[in-house]
Each structure stands twice: as structure tokens, then as C-alpha cells.
């Protein structure tokens, strides 16, 4: 399960890091992190998909969120976690001070 989560999380993290750095033009001298490449990539994707380049990042964010929910459901199913029991244990851990 650990490898499955790693294989899923690394590309998502790299995509988010690239998007954040290139959106704010923090290139550190690398063309791959420049705003010019950022705009070019989304322009190409926009032409391929037939939509405005500005609408693609929110769609990608929604897809990642949906994917994250599926992954969490998958992990919870295979670990057989019971959410109500976890919440009950979490709230019963409070220490009372007299």
C-alpha cells in the first residue's frame, strides 16, 4: 500500500510544484519553471482540448481532488478502517485535568 500511495503522490506533488512555481514565475534560471513555458503548455492543451487555457487548471484541480477521494476510499476499504470508531477514539483521548 505504501508503494501505491507513493507512486500516486509523487506525480501529483511534482505537477503541483511545477504549476505553483511556474505560475508565479519563480524559475530559478530554469526555463521549465518559467511563466513563458507555463503559458505555452496551457495554450497547447487548450488547443488540443478545444477550450480556453484559463479553464484547464481548475479542471485539473478538480480531477486531482476526485482522484484523492478515490485513493482515500481505496485505502480505507483495504485497511478496514471504521470512520465512526476512529472519530470516537479521537474525541475520547482528551485528558481531564482536575
N, C-alpha and C positions, 0 to 999 in steps of 0.2 A: 504494500500500500504506500510505503514511503517513496518508492521509486515512481509510482504512478503519479503521486502528488508533485514530486519534483519535476517530472517530465512535463506536467501540465503548467506548473507555476513559473518555470524559468522563461519560456517564450512570452508569457503574459507580462512578466516583470520587465523583460527586455523591450517589448513593444511599448509599455507604459513609460519606461525610462527614455526611450528614443523620442516618443511623442512629446513628453514634457520638456526635454532639453531642446529639441528642435523647434517646438512651438515658441519657446521663449528665447530662441537664438543663442543658446549657451553652447557654442560649437567647440570651444577649447582648441580652435585651429583645425578641427576635423570637418571635412566637407559633409560627411554623413550626418552630422548633427546641426547643419546649417538650416536656416529658415528657407533658403532657396530650394534645397532638396526636399524639405518638408512640403512646400507648396507644389513642387513638381510631382511628387509622389501622389498627393491627393488630387491633383489635376488629372494625372493619368488614370487613377482609379475612378474618378468621376466620369471621364470619357468612356472607359470600359463599361461602367455600370449605367451610364446614361443619366446621371444625376449631378447636381451641384456639388462641388468638392467640399463645401462647408457642411453639408448634411451627412457626410461619411463618418467623422469622428464620433458623433453621438450614437450612430448606429453600431459602431464598433464597441463603444462603451456598454450599450445595452446587451450586445451579444456576449461580451465578457461577463457581465453580471448574470445573465441567464446561464451561461456555462458554469459559473461559480456555484450557482444554486444547484445545478445538476450534479456537480462534483461533490458538493456537501451532502446531498441526498444519497449519493452513491456511497460515500464514506460512512455516513450514519447507518445506512442499511447493512453494510458489511461488518460494521463493528457492533451492531445491535444495540446502539445507544437508545435509551428511552429518555426523550427530552423532559418529560414531566418529572421523572426521578432525578435527573441532573439538576433541574431548577429547584426542586425541593431540597436536595443536598446543598446546593449553593446558598440558599436562603437560611438554612438551619445551621450553617457554620458560624454564625455570629456569636461572638463571645460576650457574655453578660458580665459586666463589672459591678460588683456590689460595693 
